[in-house]
């Protein structure tokens, strides 16, 4: 697979020289670098989270159900209350 990376000039020269000394292609040396670098990576620590108890017990039925129209009506009433409270007395 081809990709483009920026390598500082001095490291590029050293890597090309190292590949020539080993008698391998530059891309093979870069592949070895990546492989070794990935092996040397520290494992990412996992964060354990405490178990949360649900507020509503898990059942097969929904405690209540609202239609979209009912939800819109609730929002409209809340907005009306907010608008009423925002007005100066």
Secondary structure, DSSP 8 states (H G I E B T S, - for coil): --------HHHHHHHHHHHHHHTS-HHHHHHHHHHHHHHHS-------------SS---SS-S----HHHHHHHHHHHHHHHHHHHS--
